[in-house]
């Protein structure tokens, strides 16, 4: 169009040109002038449209001027003027002076208009650049990636998107957005969801996949319709969602399946077992004495123990066997695929052996054992609640029969388990209900029978069961974690009652392993002595050898603190534990107590007699008094007296009972204080 305009301008002007002659045009030159004008003007316009600098614009203007000049020169070269004397000029022709003036004025007007247009253009460009800078600043301030697209080509992008894909702004400009899509076909559906968030995968400059959420919108940019694409990096959100989904089905500590996931697997397996008749088995595992690990070594050690058990048991399972942590120290195994009693029994034995071998790994592992209950489907139950309940019942039977073993479910087990559960519930309330009381057993001199002191023994009088034997409820208290509170009640009560005796006899109190390993135990004993007013020399704490095994260093440290208070320390049940001689060497006990199992029939059993003599000789050599427990016959007393035993206790000297049944009256101060205590109460 510009070339045709130049031609029209030139030849229209030449048509108005009058001379005293005749003008003739060479068609070849006319065509050449038009062609040259077209070509040069086309190049000039193209440069002007794509110009990015003033140099390009000036170059375009120069080419356009060249197009006009070349067109005029070539066109004029094709003109021939033949003089005609008879020709006359039109009277309407403009005088040369006027024509020159008109051309000058027109040129001036064109120049002014051009200068004005150029000034306006420069101002608009400055405004556009300022707006671009402002918009880029706003875009760069956004956390989300923003890109402006002309169709699918990137016109511009903010810093956030550059950082996301790892490319500079210059490197991205002009690229197709599909180059950053993991699936390029995804772009085809974005125009159909304008303004709606879409999740897709991008790829950065290195080819790494980026999970993103994008929203496409239509915008006006630089006066033209474009698309703006907002890109949000959702990798962290997706990771959190995956982690939440994982935690919904897995245990956070061990990584095993949790209860809900295990139940879902078990439901499917039981459905198949009932439909096909192919048996499956469930093994319920419970760690023995796990609470003691938490109490003695802290919850971090308990968590480490759970992880070790989980890893060890997982390593023993086949691919079709599933281990889950149900909660706390409870685990369950699902054995699917033609699993009979023999296969379940073999696995249970393997687990027990593996965890027994692990006991040498550290003090916490030495404490923990495992008990296993086994139930089969469809033999024992055809629905999940029943099967799991039966496995739990078998587990409780295994614990009741000594722990560290396994038991299959049997129908008659249900009664015993219900009794056990009821006993546990009642025991947790017994202390608050005041159902405990103390009885005392005499400790006398073997030679003359003089009363030396008493051992305080705990008794539980249940409102409906009556007197519950200590060997029944003490293991339950240890397992349920109530032994510490009960032990402190026994210590405080024994000290308070002993402080009220008229005779300053010693009182011996049994201490649990949990108390011995508690760093706060020695301060608690000191507080009790201060509270009750009992002299420390009258209190003797009896420690079993098994209490030392769990954490020997911590136990000895506690015993040394107690010794500093002036409290006596006796080793109870000597010879029934582990490394008895090493224990005597590690800590200077005040007294050794021979277990009743060695005293029974000592007068008739030569082997037992030899053991007792050896212990008595050891005590004599170490300068430690030896107390023989469980003396029930005169013959046993005679043997012990002849062998040099210093002190004895047992039914021969009276059954345990309240201290007043042994002829010990309260001191005068206690009697005088009793009415005041009653009034205060």
Phi and psi in degrees as a GROMACS rama.xvg file:
@    title "Ramachandran Plot"
@    xaxis  label "Phi"
@    yaxis  label "Psi"
@TYPE xy
-64.3633  -40.7633  UNK-2
-64.0698  -42.2019  UNK-3
-65.5547  -34.5415  UNK-4
-63.8169  -41.6337  UNK-5
-61.5849  -43.7305  UNK-6
-63.7379  -42.4931  UNK-7
-63.825  -41.8316  UNK-8
-60.6261  -46.0315  UNK-9
-66.8519  -50.2482  UNK-10
-78.4414  -23.0976  UNK-11
-67.6819  -41.6865  UNK-12
-64.5126  -40.264  UNK-13
-67.6721  -28.7823  UNK-14
-68.3231  -26.6899  UNK-15
-89.5697  1.14399  UNK-16
-83.1278  124.369  UNK-17
-114.862  134.115  UNK-18
-137.127  164.908  UNK-19
-85.1658  64.7145  UNK-20
-176.671  -162.564  UNK-21
-123.604  133.409  UNK-22
-95.2728  132.679  UNK-23
-125.983  136.373  UNK-24
-109.425  134.48  UNK-25
-86.3259  116.839  UNK-26
-57.7266  -34.3055  UNK-27
-63.9597  -45.1103  UNK-28
-67.1392  -36.6155  UNK-29
-61.4069  -47.0906  UNK-30
-64.0691  -40.5899  UNK-31
-64.4262  -39.4228  UNK-32
-64.7779  -42.077  UNK-33
-64.4614  -43.0348  UNK-34
-63.365  -44.5244  UNK-35
-62.2471  -42.6486  UNK-36
-61.5978  -41.4673  UNK-37
-62.5971  -48.163  UNK-38
-64.2762  -50.1843  UNK-39
-65.917  -38.5838  UNK-40
-69.068  -34.8517  UNK-41
-63.507  -42.9492  UNK-42
-64.7804  -41.4837  UNK-43
-62.9685  -44.5744  UNK-44
-65.311  -40.7148  UNK-45
-61.1924  -43.3421  UNK-46
-64.0243  -40.4001  UNK-47
-64.5879  -40.3072  UNK-48
-64.7283  -38.9179  UNK-49
-99.6901  12.9728  UNK-50
-66.4882  137.979  UNK-51
-118.288  2.81051  UNK-52
-153.237  167.568  UNK-53
-64.7184  -34.7699  UNK-54
-58.7485  -42.9083  UNK-55
-65.1702  -39.9164  UNK-56
-64.3909  -45.024  UNK-57
-63.449  -37.1555  UNK-58
-63.7686  -39.3873  UNK-59
-64.5007  -42.3989  UNK-60
-62.9826  -40.516  UNK-61
-62.8265  -41.3976  UNK-62
-64.9486  -37.5018  UNK-63
-65.8429  -40.9433  UNK-64
-63.5473  -39.5554  UNK-65
-63.9578  -36.9519  UNK-66
-62.4499  -42.788  UNK-67
-65.921  -47.2683  UNK-68
-64.3141  -43.7695  UNK-69
-64.1794  -42.2546  UNK-70
-59.2352  -45.7419  UNK-71
-64.4112  -44.494  UNK-72
-64.9634  -46.9414  UNK-73
-66.3071  -40.2896  UNK-74
-62.7611  -41.8125  UNK-75
-70.6876  -26.1355  UNK-76
-67.7751  -21.9527  UNK-77
-92.1557  11.8226  UNK-78
-102.177  134.765  UNK-79
-123.217  126.088  UNK-80
-106.72  121.073  UNK-81
-106.678  122.924  UNK-82
-69.1234  139.924  UNK-83
-133.697  107.979  UNK-84
-63.6212  -23.323  UNK-85
-84.1465  -11.5835  UNK-86
-75.5341  143.299  UNK-87
-127.046  153.837  UNK-88
-82.02  148.589  UNK-89
-69.22  138.232  UNK-90
-64.4893  -18.3066  UNK-91
-84.0149  -4.47739  UNK-92
-65.7576  139.782  UNK-93
-75.7016  134.155  UNK-94
-60.9555  150.737  UNK-95
-57.1659  -37.7306  UNK-96
-62.925  -45.3407  UNK-97
-63.2368  -41.2266  UNK-98
-62.1664  -42.2813  UNK-99
-63.1181  -41.8219  UNK-100
-63.7859  -42.5988  UNK-101
-62.3358  -43.9116  UNK-102
-61.8  -40.9032  UNK-103
-63.6157  -44.3177  UNK-104
-63.8238  -45.052  UNK-105
-61.4908  -41.0461  UNK-106
-63.446  -40.0288  UNK-107
-63.7516  -43.2929  UNK-108
-60.7745  -45.6082  UNK-109
-60.0515  -42.337  UNK-110
-62.7594  -44.4813  UNK-111
-63.1942  -45.6328  UNK-112
-62.2293  -40.7814  UNK-113
-64.2755  -44.6354  UNK-114
-62.6819  -41.1617  UNK-115
-63.4116  -45.1092  UNK-116
-61.9239  -40.046  UNK-117
-66.1521  -40.3141  UNK-118
-63.5839  -43.2988  UNK-119
-62.8222  -38.7145  UNK-120
-63.7769  -42.9275  UNK-121
-63.1572  -41.2  UNK-122
-64.3379  -40.9278  UNK-123
-65.5436  -38.0408  UNK-124
-65.0365  -41.9067  UNK-125
-62.6641  -41.3082  UNK-126
-64.0125  -41.4908  UNK-127
-64.8793  -40.6458  UNK-128
-65.4598  -40.3348  UNK-129
-63.3057  -42.1084  UNK-130
-64.9182  -37.5237  UNK-131
-64.1736  -42.9741  UNK-132
-63.3248  -41.8718  UNK-133
-64.2043  -46.0032  UNK-134
-65.3868  -37.531  UNK-135
-66.7484  -37.6694  UNK-136
-61.9918  -44.4353  UNK-137
-63.3181  -41.9821  UNK-138
-64.971  -40.3691  UNK-139
-70.1306  -23.1012  UNK-140
-75.9614  -15.9241  UNK-141
-74.154  142.059  UNK-142
-72.904  -35.7839  UNK-143
-74.9134  154.542  UNK-144
-76.3064  137.551  UNK-145
-129.701  130.976  UNK-146
-134.19  143.229  UNK-147
-104.609  129.99  UNK-148
-118.966  137.014  UNK-149
-105.027  103.736  UNK-150
59.3856  -109.247  UNK-151
-114.776  7.54147  UNK-152
-89.9477  140.571  UNK-153
-80.4073  119.738  UNK-154
-88.7052  -45.2579  UNK-155
-156.926  163.218  UNK-156
-151.486  154.58  UNK-157
-88.8024  174.911  UNK-158
-64.6446  -36.1559  UNK-159
-60.4938  -41.7913  UNK-160
-69.9614  -37.353  UNK-161
-59.6362  -44.5897  UNK-162
-66.2655  -36.2362  UNK-163
-63.0672  -44.2628  UNK-164
-95.4841  -7.37643  UNK-165
74.6445  28.9553  UNK-166
-128.824  152.442  UNK-167
-76.0884  164.939  UNK-168
-61.4625  -41.5559  UNK-169
-64.5361  -37.9195  UNK-170
-69.9871  -28.041  UNK-171
-85.6191  -32.5192  UNK-172
-58.5618  128.457  UNK-173
92.8228  -14.2105  UNK-174
-76.7224  155.851  UNK-175
-78.4669  139.094  UNK-176
-63.9656  -23.6481  UNK-177
-65.0408  -18.4533  UNK-178
-66.4353  -19.5402  UNK-179
-102.877  2.2022  UNK-180
-93.9966  134.514  UNK-181
-64.4984  -36.0072  UNK-182
-120.132  98.6439  UNK-183
-55.3625  -27.8601  UNK-184
-67.1367  -14.2981  UNK-185
-59.7743  -31.9486  UNK-186
-61.6302  -29.6421  UNK-187
-64.8713  -28.2816  UNK-188
-94.68  -9.89123  UNK-189
-63.9919  -40.8083  UNK-190
-60.6725  -18.5003  UNK-191
-87.0426  -6.23109  UNK-192
-128.008  44.9874  UNK-193
-57.5093  130.625  UNK-194
81.4124  -0.0334994  UNK-195
-111.049  138.858  UNK-196
-69.1232  138.582  UNK-197
-131.627  130.627  UNK-198
-91.6608  131.995  UNK-199
-152.696  177.479  UNK-200
-112.63  130.009  UNK-201
-103.326  167.966  UNK-202
-128.545  132.627  UNK-203
-82.6857  -174.2  UNK-204
-62.0454  -24.92  UNK-205
-91.5663  -1.42217  UNK-206
92.3167  2.24349  UNK-207
-75.2171  143.386  UNK-208
-80.736  135.081  UNK-209
-122.436  119.932  UNK-210
-77.0004  125.649  UNK-211
-140.843  160.286  UNK-212
-121.262  127.211  UNK-213
-122.519  151.688  UNK-214
-133.439  125.5  UNK-215
-102.287  132.51  UNK-216
-134.788  154.183  UNK-217
-90.0875  135.583  UNK-218
-141.031  164.096  UNK-219
-99.3026  125.191  UNK-220
-135.656  125.058  UNK-221
56.0464  35.6381  UNK-222
78.2037  8.52354  UNK-223
-129.729  154.257  UNK-224
-72.1974  131.511  UNK-225
-136.648  179.423  UNK-226
-118.373  139.223  UNK-227
-108.553  132.164  UNK-228
-116.87  114.796  UNK-229
-91.4575  130.224  UNK-230
-122.058  122.482  UNK-231
-114.907  126.692  UNK-232
-75.0289  116.845  UNK-233
-115.371  23.6926  UNK-234
-63.2207  -43.4767  UNK-235
-64.719  -40.9215  UNK-236
-63.9104  -42.0421  UNK-237
-65.5269  -38.519  UNK-238
-63.0697  -42.8907  UNK-239
-63.7477  -40.0364  UNK-240
-64.6699  -41.698  UNK-241
-64.3019  -38.5974  UNK-242
-65.8627  -39.4127  UNK-243
-64.2488  -43.202  UNK-244
-63.0686  -36.9248  UNK-245
-64.7801  -45.7742  UNK-246
-66.261  -24.8403  UNK-247
-66.2068  -20.184  UNK-248
-124.959  -1.18883  UNK-249
-132.944  155.979  UNK-250
-79.862  130.233  UNK-251
-66.2266  -31.427  UNK-252
-80.2771  -51.1796  UNK-253
-98.5454  -16.3024  UNK-254
79.1739  2.04734  UNK-255
-77.1934  166.769  UNK-256
-59.6791  146.757  UNK-257
-94.2545  -173.973  UNK-258
-62.1491  -45.2616  UNK-259
-64.0723  -42.7183  UNK-260
-66.6036  -39.7128  UNK-261
-63.7996  -41.5226  UNK-262
-61.9201  -39.8277  UNK-263
-63.8675  -44.7299  UNK-264
-63.1777  -41.3189  UNK-265
-65.7052  -39.7197  UNK-266
-59.6728  -44.348  UNK-267
-65.3144  -43.2639  UNK-268
-65.7346  -39.3884  UNK-269
-68.6933  -36.7916  UNK-270
-60.3942  -42.9021  UNK-271
-67.2924  -39.0254  UNK-272
-65.2288  -41.8279  UNK-273
-67.8821  -38.4501  UNK-274
-71.3399  -37.1546  UNK-275
-101.955  -18.1239  UNK-276
81.2774  2.21378  UNK-277
-80.1417  119.977  UNK-278
-73.6259  153.167  UNK-279
-129.768  165.609  UNK-280
-133.406  148.019  UNK-281
-119.991  128.256  UNK-282
-111.691  119.332  UNK-283
-96.8689  124.63  UNK-284
-112.219  137.511  UNK-285
-135.542  130.401  UNK-286
-75.9089  129.862  UNK-287
-80.6461  136.216  UNK-288
61.1998  27.2323  UNK-289
-67.5937  -36.2424  UNK-290
-60.7116  -33.3783  UNK-291
-63.6624  -34.0669  UNK-292
-63.3453  -46.2965  UNK-293
-61.9588  -41.308  UNK-294
-69.3133  -38.0211  UNK-295
-86.5272  -39.1909  UNK-296
-115.941  -6.73047  UNK-297
97.5471  163.128  UNK-298
-70.2558  -26.4345  UNK-299
-63.1228  -42.3307  UNK-300
-65.4952  -37.3265  UNK-301
-62.9664  -42.8437  UNK-302
-63.3589  -41.3484  UNK-303
-62.857  -38.8792  UNK-304
-63.8976  -43.3323  UNK-305
-60.6297  -41.1409  UNK-306
-65.3236  -41.7276  UNK-307
-64.0956  -42.401  UNK-308
-62.8498  -43.8393  UNK-309
-60.826  -44.9992  UNK-310
-65.483  -43.1103  UNK-311
-64.3842  -45.3276  UNK-312
-69.6959  -39.8764  UNK-313
-58.6594  -37.9554  UNK-314
-67.0338  -13.5593  UNK-315
-95.0856  -8.5195  UNK-316
-93.5166  151.446  UNK-317
-86.0943  167.947  UNK-318
-59.2983  -27.7973  UNK-319
-90.9474  9.82427  UNK-320
-111.981  136.748  UNK-321
-119.535  130.93  UNK-322
-108.106  135.133  UNK-323
-134.414  150.865  UNK-324
-101.316  117.184  UNK-325
-82.3196  -20.7965  UNK-326
142.771  145.821  UNK-327
58.908  -125.478  UNK-328
-107.056  27.0303  UNK-329
-103.513  131.066  UNK-330
-126.671  161.828  UNK-331
-143.765  145.663  UNK-332
-122.383  131.612  UNK-333
-103.707  118.934  UNK-334
-107.168  109.992  UNK-335
-111.983  163.552  UNK-336
87.7233  77.0375  UNK-337
52.9764  54.379  UNK-338
-99.3269  115.36  UNK-339
-104.306  -178.004  UNK-340
-58.9697  -36.0771  UNK-341
-64.9976  -44.0036  UNK-342
-65.5319  -40.9586  UNK-343
-63.9776  -39.2674  UNK-344
-66.8699  -40.9526  UNK-345
-61.9253  -43.2669  UNK-346
-64.5088  -42.2702  UNK-347
-60.6159  -43.9437  UNK-348
-63.9087  -39.7861  UNK-349
-63.1301  -42.4545  UNK-350
-64.7058  -45.0481  UNK-351
-60.8569  -41.9943  UNK-352
-67.0682  -40.6785  UNK-353
-66.0771  -42.3041  UNK-354
-74.0598  -28.3576  UNK-355
-67.2272  -38.0859  UNK-356
-67.6527  -29.6282  UNK-357
-71.5564  -16.1081  UNK-358
-61.031  -19.1995  UNK-359
-84.2991  1.5757  UNK-360
-76.1065  -19.5598  UNK-361
170.873  172.502  UNK-362
-62.4712  -37.3351  UNK-363
-66.395  -42.0827  UNK-364
-66.2994  -29.1163  UNK-365
-67.1018  -27.2207  UNK-366
-80.1933  -42.0777  UNK-367
-78.9968  134.844  UNK-368
-126.209  -170.889  UNK-369
-142.255  141.957  UNK-370
-118.645  145.995  UNK-371
-130.681  132.722  UNK-372
-115.72  137.216  UNK-373
-123.53  133.738  UNK-374
-134.872  147.909  UNK-375
-116.151  147.143  UNK-376
-122.381  132.009  UNK-377
-95.1164  8.20595  UNK-378
-61.3271  -47.3841  UNK-379
-92.7627  -32.1408  UNK-380
-162.871  156.536  UNK-381
-119.92  6.85541  UNK-382
-136.102  153.384  UNK-383
-60.4855  -47.3743  UNK-384
-58.5069  -42.2156  UNK-385
-66.0404  -42.4166  UNK-386
-65.3327  -45.4548  UNK-387
-65.7386  -37.859  UNK-388
-63.0514  -39.5717  UNK-389
-67.9534  -38.277  UNK-390
-64.76  -39.2622  UNK-391
-63.6284  -39.1723  UNK-392
-61.7496  -44.9802  UNK-393
-64.5531  -34.4322  UNK-394
-63.8584  -44.6265  UNK-395
-63.5027  -35.4034  UNK-396
-64.7572  -40.8645  UNK-397
-61.5022  -41.2377  UNK-398
-66.4432  -40.9823  UNK-399
-66.7384  -25.277  UNK-400
-95.6054  20.8579  UNK-401
118.209  -4.41575  UNK-402
63.956  171.889  UNK-403
63.816  28.9015  UNK-404
-146.121  -176.476  UNK-405
-131.284  155.114  UNK-406
-144.984  141.169  UNK-407
-84.2761  151.997  UNK-408
-67.985  137.527  UNK-409
-131.213  142.691  UNK-410
-54.8736  -35.0056  UNK-411
-74.2043  -7.36766  UNK-412
-69.5583  -23.9323  UNK-413
-59.1654  -38.8388  UNK-414
-64.5041  -46.5999  UNK-415
-62.8773  -38.4638  UNK-416
-67.3704  -41.7985  UNK-417
-62.2416  -37.9561  UNK-418
-63.7632  -41.1146  UNK-419
-63.2013  -45.7743  UNK-420
-61.4452  -42.2114  UNK-421
-63.2611  -39.8218  UNK-422
-63.7313  -40.8511  UNK-423
-62.4027  -44.7549  UNK-424
-63.1073  -43.4874  UNK-425
-67.2092  -36.3979  UNK-426
-65.1445  -35.7928  UNK-427
-65.5159  -22.915  UNK-428
-101.854  -9.24854  UNK-429
-62.2792  -41.0242  UNK-430
-65.1376  -44.5546  UNK-431
-66.4824  -30.3538  UNK-432
-85.173  -3.44434  UNK-433
70.1529  35.1688  UNK-434
-89.8313  -6.39148  UNK-435
-90.9762  150.725  UNK-436
-153.349  165.39  UNK-437
-108.864  143.772  UNK-438
-122.619  162.505  UNK-439
-127.256  138.32  UNK-440
-113.378  135.526  UNK-441
-66.6869  145.886  UNK-442
-121.061  117.626  UNK-443
-124.097  161.493  UNK-444
-73.2079  131.51  UNK-445
-65.2918  -33.8541  UNK-446
-74.7751  -52.908  UNK-447
-110.977  -8.47719  UNK-448
80.2669  12.5165  UNK-449
-67.6299  140.563  UNK-450
-74.4544  123.145  UNK-451
-106.596  -27.3134  UNK-452
171.803  -169.209  UNK-453
-136.608  151.302  UNK-454
-103.566  125.981  UNK-455
-80.1008  128.584  UNK-456
-121.964  135.367  UNK-457
-86.0554  137.924  UNK-458
-130.511  144.868  UNK-459
-121.262  116.059  UNK-460
-101.725  103.756  UNK-461
-79.8133  141.623  UNK-462
-61.8358  -26.9095  UNK-463
-117.864  -31.8375  UNK-464
-81.4208  -20.0231  UNK-465
83.3149  -145.4  UNK-466
-78.1482  117.14  UNK-467
-94.234  124.787  UNK-468
-61.4579  143.33  UNK-469
-60.0385  -35.1356  UNK-470
-70.3189  -6.66589  UNK-471
-92.806  -47.2889  UNK-472
-93.4686  -23.1984  UNK-473
-62.9063  -47.1256  UNK-474
-59.7606  -35.4508  UNK-475
-66.0745  -41.8617  UNK-476
-62.6735  -38.9035  UNK-477
-65.1106  -41.1648  UNK-478
-70.9391  -38.8149  UNK-479
-83.3843  -7.6115  UNK-480
84.3176  14.0737  UNK-481
-96.0747  1.27182  UNK-482
-66.164  -32.6516  UNK-483
-64.9629  -47.1717  UNK-484
-63.8797  -41.6167  UNK-485
-65.5843  -41.3423  UNK-486
-61.8559  -40.9278  UNK-487
-67.2048  -34.7772  UNK-488
-63.9211  -42.6589  UNK-489
-61.6329  -45.9161  UNK-490
-61.9485  -47.616  UNK-491
-65.3471  -42.3819  UNK-492
-67.2445  -43.4352  UNK-493
-63.4508  -42.4181  UNK-494
-66.3451  -41.355  UNK-495
-64.6202  -43.4219  UNK-496
-70.2125  -39.1874  UNK-497
-65.8696  -34.0304  UNK-498
-64.8877  -20.4942  UNK-499
-92.3152  -3.57429  UNK-500
-71.2602  145.874  UNK-501
-70.5953  -33.6371  UNK-502
-95.1024  133.466  UNK-503
-79.3408  61.6032  UNK-504
-86.2857  155.716  UNK-505
-78.6922  156.913  UNK-506
-128.027  128.995  UNK-507
-102.519  133.366  UNK-508
-127.004  131.546  UNK-509
-77.1385  140.132  UNK-510
-121.315  134.704  UNK-511
-78.8856  163.246  UNK-512
-63.0587  -36.0581  UNK-513
-62.1693  -40.4676  UNK-514
-66.9151  -40.8971  UNK-515
-62.1956  -34.8037  UNK-516
-90.6016  0.648787  UNK-517
-85.1093  122.585  UNK-518
-63.5396  -21.3028  UNK-519
-90.1834  0.0412684  UNK-520
-66.9927  -46.8079  UNK-521
-60.0061  -46.1413  UNK-522
-60.2432  -34.2433  UNK-523
-65.7008  -41.332  UNK-524
-62.1837  -43.4006  UNK-525
-60.9198  -41.7728  UNK-526
-63.9009  -38.8406  UNK-527
-65.3331  -42.7097  UNK-528
-62.0356  -42.2748  UNK-529
-65.8907  -41.6036  UNK-530
-65.052  -42.9103  UNK-531
-90.087  -18.6941  UNK-532
78.8564  12.5911  UNK-533
-79.0992  128.917  UNK-534
-60.7532  138.969  UNK-535
-60.3375  -31.6141  UNK-536
-65.7979  -19.926  UNK-537
-88.0219  -8.25982  UNK-538
-99.7126  131.018  UNK-539
-126.861  126.765  UNK-540
-101.647  129.316  UNK-541
-100.655  123.107  UNK-542
-115.138  131.363  UNK-543
-83.2147  157.387  UNK-544
-64.273  -34.337  UNK-545
-64.7814  -25.211  UNK-546
-67.2271  -25.2827  UNK-547
-83.692  -24.3475  UNK-548
-66.4918  -37.5759  UNK-549
-62.6886  -49.3631  UNK-550
-146.9  89.3304  UNK-551
-60.7826  -44.949  UNK-552
-64.0959  -44.0968  UNK-553
-66.4462  -40.6501  UNK-554
-62.4151  -44.6221  UNK-555
-64.4519  -37.6289  UNK-556
-61.619  -41.2916  UNK-557
-64.4995  -42.3281  UNK-558
-63.4199  -36.3903  UNK-559
-67.3783  -37.7067  UNK-560
-63.6334  -40.6355  UNK-561
-66.2163  -38.7775  UNK-562
-62.3471  -37.3361  UNK-563
-61.764  -31.3469  UNK-564
-72.5168  -15.6372  UNK-565
96.0302  8.8601  UNK-566
-81.467  140.356  UNK-567
-78.8042  146.97  UNK-568
-124.587  124.054  UNK-569
-117.477  141.706  UNK-570
-90.0401  114.551  UNK-571
-90.0268  150.831  UNK-572
54.5145  44.5668  UNK-573
-60.3415  135.317  UNK-574
96.7913  -10.8177  UNK-575
-96.6208  -8.04323  UNK-576
-100.808  -138.304  UNK-577
-131.218  132.923  UNK-578
56.8245  50.94  UNK-579
-57.3781  -44.85  UNK-580
-65.7328  -38.2675  UNK-581
-63.4952  -36.5874  UNK-582
-65.6965  -40.5868  UNK-583
-64.7242  -34.1709  UNK-584
-73.7578  -33.028  UNK-585
-75.7732  -29.0665  UNK-586
-142.593  133.263  UNK-587
-79.2596  87.3497  UNK-588
-66.4591  156.812  UNK-589
-89.8555  -19.9727  UNK-590
-159.343  149.645  UNK-591
-116.817  135.783  UNK-592
-115.945  121.814  UNK-593
-80.4059  129.676  UNK-594
-64.1003  148.843  UNK-595
-62.4451  -23.0861  UNK-596
-66.1693  -24.4302  UNK-597
-87.2316  -24.1423  UNK-598
-82.0967  -30.9022  UNK-599
-61.3677  126.473  UNK-600
61.4057  26.6218  UNK-601
-63.6437  -23.7423  UNK-602
-81.1363  -11.9259  UNK-603
-120.843  -17.3853  UNK-604
-104.571  112.837  UNK-605
-64.1339  -38.9435  UNK-606
-66.4291  -44.8759  UNK-607
-61.649  -41.2198  UNK-608
-61.5636  -39.9298  UNK-609
-64.5954  -39.9965  UNK-610
-64.9077  -44.357  UNK-611
-63.1493  -42.6912  UNK-612
-61.1003  -39.7772  UNK-613
-63.4965  -42.0957  UNK-614
-66.5826  -41.793  UNK-615
-63.3478  -39.7101  UNK-616
-64.9404  -38.2672  UNK-617
-63.3635  -45.246  UNK-618
-62.2758  -39.5416  UNK-619
-64.3244  -42.7653  UNK-620
-65.221  -33.1241  UNK-621
-88.9807  -5.57917  UNK-622
72.9048  28.322  UNK-623
-108.672  128.306  UNK-624
-63.0513  144.457  UNK-625
-116.113  129.322  UNK-626
-109.034  126.79  UNK-627
-97.6441  123.996  UNK-628
-93.4355  157.996  UNK-629
73.9643  27.9993  UNK-630
-76.3741  119.229  UNK-631
-123.191  -14.7301  UNK-632
-127.262  158.183  UNK-633
-65.0539  -35.0891  UNK-634
-64.53  -41.1006  UNK-635
-63.877  -41.7684  UNK-636
-62.9394  -41.8466  UNK-637
-62.7684  -41.9935  UNK-638
-62.258  -47.595  UNK-639
-64.0165  -39.7144  UNK-640
-63.8227  -42.6656  UNK-641
-67.7848  -31.6648  UNK-642
-80.7186  -5.4256  UNK-643
94.3318  20.0083  UNK-644
-69.7964  134.524  UNK-645
-82.2852  -44.8245  UNK-646
-134.069  152.422  UNK-647
-140.237  158.847  UNK-648
-151.997  152.686  UNK-649
159.02  178.88  UNK-650
-65.3177  -18.6374  UNK-651
-59.8862  -27.4515  UNK-652
-104.062  10.4063  UNK-653
118.444  145.256  UNK-654
-74.787  154.068  UNK-655
-59.5933  141.763  UNK-656
-167.597  -178.776  UNK-657
-56.056  149.825  UNK-658
-63.7558  -28.3525  UNK-659
-70.943  -19.1737  UNK-660
-73.8559  -12.5337  UNK-661
-98.8308  11.2808  UNK-662
83.2084  18.2153  UNK-663
-102.081  117.89  UNK-664
-96.2302  154.631  UNK-665
-69.8727  152.177  UNK-666
-69.9962  164.158  UNK-667
-60.4937  -38.6674  UNK-668
-63.5877  -39.0463  UNK-669
-67.7162  -39.0461  UNK-670
-64.539  -42.861  UNK-671
-66.5488  -30.7749  UNK-672
-82.0219  -18.8478  UNK-673
-58.523  -47.1058  UNK-674
-61.1341  -36.7222  UNK-675
-65.9128  -40.0251  UNK-676
-63.5409  -38.3172  UNK-677
-65.2933  -42.2234  UNK-678
-66.1195  -39.3917  UNK-679
-64.0449  -39.6109  UNK-680
